[in-house]
């Protein structure tokens, strides 16, 4: 992942409505299905699975859905993940610096082990990378 990819990802996550960003995945049944439907142009409260496919470039709905799976797995609101991503970039300068901080344990020391696991998964999970950056 490049720094430009990272910036685009953070920007796209910030475009989610505040109510979706603040939603607690642990307390919302079928959170990933609802997030998926929202990203396909539907309502967050409607649980249908209708992921939209972008003909060229990043498949943003699928990208955010893949991140939503991670968020749901850990039960962390998207807004918190966005905060970690932005603060990590401010502290360590970009993707390379964040990776070094993850490997050295600085991310876990600064934000906690969950943040380290989530940031590592976002930056390194094959499904997230394919959905978000394989254009």
C-alpha positions as CSV (number, residue, x, y, z in Angstrom):
1,X,0.0,0.0,0.0
2,X,1.3,3.4,-0.9
3,X,0.8,6.6,1.1
4,X,-1.6,7.8,-1.6
5,X,-3.6,4.6,-1.2
6,X,-3.6,5.1,2.5
7,X,-4.8,8.7,2.2
8,X,-7.6,7.7,-0.2
9,X,-8.7,5.0,2.2
10,X,-8.9,7.3,5.1
11,X,-10.7,9.9,3.0
12,X,-13.3,7.4,1.9
13,X,-13.9,6.1,5.4
14,X,-14.4,9.7,6.6
15,X,-17.2,10.0,3.9
16,X,-19.4,7.5,5.8
17,X,-22.2,9.3,7.7
18,X,-21.4,10.0,11.3
19,X,-24.1,7.6,12.5
20,X,-22.4,4.7,10.6
21,X,-19.0,5.7,11.7
22,X,-20.1,5.8,15.4
23,X,-22.1,2.6,15.2
24,X,-21.0,-0.2,17.6
25,X,-20.7,-3.4,15.6
26,X,-21.1,-5.5,18.8
27,X,-24.6,-4.2,19.4
28,X,-26.0,-4.1,15.8
29,X,-27.2,-7.4,14.4
30,X,-25.9,-8.1,10.9
31,X,-23.6,-5.1,11.1
32,X,-21.5,-6.1,8.1
33,X,-24.6,-6.8,6.0
34,X,-26.1,-3.4,6.9
35,X,-22.8,-1.7,6.1
36,X,-22.6,-3.6,2.8
37,X,-26.1,-2.5,1.9
38,X,-25.4,1.1,2.8
39,X,-22.3,1.2,0.7
40,X,-24.3,-0.2,-2.2
41,X,-26.6,2.8,-2.0
42,X,-29.2,1.4,0.3
43,X,-30.1,2.2,3.9
44,X,-27.9,1.2,6.9
45,X,-31.0,-0.3,8.6
46,X,-31.8,-2.6,5.6
47,X,-29.7,-5.8,5.8
48,X,-29.8,-6.9,2.1
49,X,-26.5,-7.8,0.6
50,X,-26.2,-5.8,-2.7
51,X,-22.5,-4.8,-3.0
52,X,-22.0,-2.4,-5.9
53,X,-19.1,-3.1,-8.2
54,X,-17.0,-0.2,-9.7
55,X,-16.2,-0.9,-13.3
56,X,-12.7,0.5,-13.1
57,X,-10.4,1.4,-10.2
58,X,-11.0,0.8,-6.6
59,X,-14.1,-1.0,-5.6
60,X,-14.9,1.3,-2.7
61,X,-18.0,-0.4,-1.5
62,X,-16.2,-3.8,-1.3
63,X,-13.1,-2.1,0.2
64,X,-15.1,-0.5,3.0
65,X,-17.0,-3.8,3.4
66,X,-13.8,-5.7,3.9
67,X,-12.7,-3.2,6.5
68,X,-16.2,-3.5,8.0
69,X,-15.6,-7.2,8.5
70,X,-12.4,-6.4,10.4
71,X,-14.3,-3.7,12.4
72,X,-17.1,-6.1,13.2
73,X,-14.6,-8.9,14.2
74,X,-13.0,-6.6,16.8
75,X,-16.2,-4.7,17.7
76,X,-14.6,-1.3,17.1
77,X,-16.6,1.6,15.5
78,X,-15.2,2.8,12.2
79,X,-14.7,6.3,13.6
80,X,-12.2,4.9,16.1
81,X,-10.3,3.1,13.4
82,X,-10.2,6.3,11.3
83,X,-8.8,8.1,14.3
84,X,-6.1,5.5,14.8
85,X,-5.2,5.6,11.1
86,X,-4.9,9.4,11.1
87,X,-3.0,9.6,14.3
88,X,-0.6,6.8,13.3
89,X,0.1,8.7,10.0
90,X,0.7,11.9,12.0
91,X,3.1,10.2,14.4
92,X,5.0,7.8,12.0
93,X,4.7,9.7,8.7
94,X,3.2,7.2,6.4
95,X,2.7,3.5,5.6
96,X,6.3,2.6,5.9
97,X,6.6,4.3,9.3
98,X,3.4,2.7,10.5
99,X,4.6,-0.8,9.5
100,X,7.8,-0.2,11.4
101,X,5.8,0.9,14.4
102,X,3.5,-2.1,14.2
103,X,6.5,-4.5,14.0
104,X,8.4,-2.9,16.8
105,X,5.3,-2.8,19.1
106,X,5.0,1.0,19.2
107,X,1.5,1.0,17.7
108,X,0.3,-1.4,20.4
109,X,2.1,0.6,23.1
110,X,0.5,3.9,21.9
111,X,-3.0,2.7,21.0
112,X,-3.4,-0.8,22.5
113,X,-3.1,-4.3,21.0
114,X,-6.5,-4.1,19.3
115,X,-5.4,-1.1,17.3
116,X,-2.1,-2.8,16.4
117,X,-4.1,-5.8,15.2
118,X,-6.6,-3.8,13.2
119,X,-4.0,-1.5,11.6
120,X,-1.9,-4.4,10.7
121,X,-4.9,-6.2,9.2
122,X,-5.9,-3.1,7.2
123,X,-2.5,-2.5,5.8
124,X,-1.7,-6.2,5.2
125,X,-4.8,-8.3,4.7
126,X,-5.0,-9.6,1.2
127,X,-8.8,-9.2,0.9
128,X,-8.6,-5.6,2.0
129,X,-5.7,-4.9,-0.4
130,X,-7.4,-6.5,-3.4
131,X,-10.7,-4.7,-2.7
132,X,-9.1,-1.3,-1.9
133,X,-6.0,-1.0,-4.0
134,X,-6.0,-3.5,-6.9
135,X,-7.3,-1.3,-9.7
